[in-house]
Amino acid sequence: MAGLSLAWHLKGNVSIGPDQGPAYRLDKDYDLIRVWARAKTLGGNMTYDINGDGVSILSSAAVLTDRASEEEANVNASSVTLDEGVVITLDIDDAGSRSDATIQLDLEEA
């Protein structure tokens, strides 16, 4: 099956807010495989959420924990299928003291 990776690159200091970076419209049905984040840190948790048509696709917001520079989110990937046409966006719920963040969503064609 074909895969798709969607990435958000947030340059400079990470700020709290909805719809950070680009929005992506899915061209097919996809299953969620993994979510991971990387960021420079001065401390504090960075909490983020990924939405499909404005509704979280994660069972709970993902966290890049205090002082970690890279971390895979703990998601229940087997239960998430995203339909063709869904618009995927990123929200930052808590920025911690983070900068130059990359968040990646890995999908596989359903």
C-alpha positions as CSV (number, residue, x, y, z in Angstrom):
1,M,0.0,0.0,0.0
2,A,1.1,3.6,-0.7
3,G,2.0,5.9,2.2
4,L,1.7,9.6,2.7
5,S,3.5,11.8,5.2
6,L,2.2,15.3,6.1
7,A,4.6,17.6,7.8
8,W,4.3,21.0,9.6
9,H,7.5,23.0,10.0
10,L,7.2,25.9,12.5
11,K,10.2,28.2,12.4
12,G,11.2,30.3,15.3
13,N,9.4,30.2,18.6
14,V,6.4,27.9,18.7
15,S,3.2,29.7,19.6
16,I,-0.2,28.5,20.9
17,G,-3.1,28.5,18.5
18,P,-5.2,26.6,16.0
19,D,-4.4,26.0,12.3
20,Q,-0.7,26.3,12.6
21,G,1.1,26.0,9.2
22,P,-0.5,24.4,6.1
23,A,-3.8,22.6,5.8
24,Y,-3.8,19.3,3.8
25,R,-6.8,17.9,1.8
26,L,-6.6,14.0,1.5
27,D,-6.8,12.6,-2.0
28,K,-7.8,9.1,-0.8
29,D,-8.9,7.2,2.3
30,Y,-5.9,6.7,4.7
31,D,-5.2,4.9,7.9
32,L,-3.2,6.6,10.6
33,I,0.2,5.0,11.2
34,R,2.2,7.3,13.5
35,V,2.6,10.9,14.7
36,W,6.0,12.3,15.8
37,A,7.4,15.7,16.7
38,R,10.9,17.2,16.9
39,A,11.7,20.7,18.4
40,K,14.5,22.6,20.0
41,T,13.8,22.9,23.7
42,L,14.5,25.1,26.7
43,G,12.1,23.0,28.7
44,G,8.4,22.5,29.1
45,N,6.0,20.2,27.3
46,M,4.7,21.0,23.8
47,T,1.2,19.8,23.5
48,Y,-0.3,19.5,20.0
49,D,-3.4,18.1,18.3
50,I,-4.1,17.0,14.7
51,N,-7.5,17.6,13.3
52,G,-9.6,16.2,10.5
53,D,-12.3,18.7,9.4
54,G,-11.8,20.5,12.7
55,V,-12.2,17.4,15.0
56,S,-9.2,15.7,16.7
57,I,-8.1,12.5,15.0
58,L,-6.1,11.5,18.1
59,S,-7.5,9.8,21.2
60,S,-5.9,12.6,23.2
61,A,-3.6,15.6,22.4
62,A,0.0,14.5,21.7
63,V,2.9,15.7,23.9
64,L,6.6,16.3,23.2
65,T,7.7,15.9,26.8
66,D,9.8,18.3,28.9
67,R,13.4,18.4,27.6
68,A,12.8,15.7,24.9
69,S,14.0,16.9,21.4
70,E,12.1,14.2,19.5
71,E,9.3,11.8,20.4
72,E,6.7,9.6,18.8
73,A,3.2,10.3,20.1
74,N,1.3,7.5,21.8
75,V,-1.7,7.1,19.5
76,N,-4.2,4.3,18.9
77,A,-3.4,4.2,15.2
78,S,-5.4,1.0,14.4
79,S,-8.7,2.7,15.0
80,V,-8.3,5.8,12.8
81,T,-9.3,5.9,9.2
82,L,-9.5,9.3,7.4
83,D,-11.8,9.7,4.4
84,E,-10.9,11.2,1.1
85,G,-11.5,15.0,1.1
86,V,-10.9,15.5,4.8
87,V,-8.9,18.6,5.6
88,I,-6.0,17.9,8.1
89,T,-4.8,20.8,10.3
90,L,-2.5,21.2,13.3
91,D,-3.2,23.0,16.6
92,I,-0.6,23.9,19.2
93,D,-2.3,23.7,22.7
94,D,0.8,24.4,24.8
95,A,4.1,25.6,23.3
96,G,6.3,25.1,26.3
97,S,9.6,26.8,25.5
98,R,10.0,25.3,22.1
99,S,11.3,26.6,18.8
100,D,11.9,25.3,15.2
101,A,9.3,22.4,15.6
102,T,8.5,19.7,13.0
103,I,5.4,17.6,13.5
104,Q,4.8,14.7,11.1
105,L,1.7,12.6,10.4
106,D,2.3,9.3,8.7
107,L,-0.6,7.6,6.8
108,E,-1.1,4.5,4.8
109,E,-3.6,4.1,2.0
110,A,-6.7,2.3,3.4
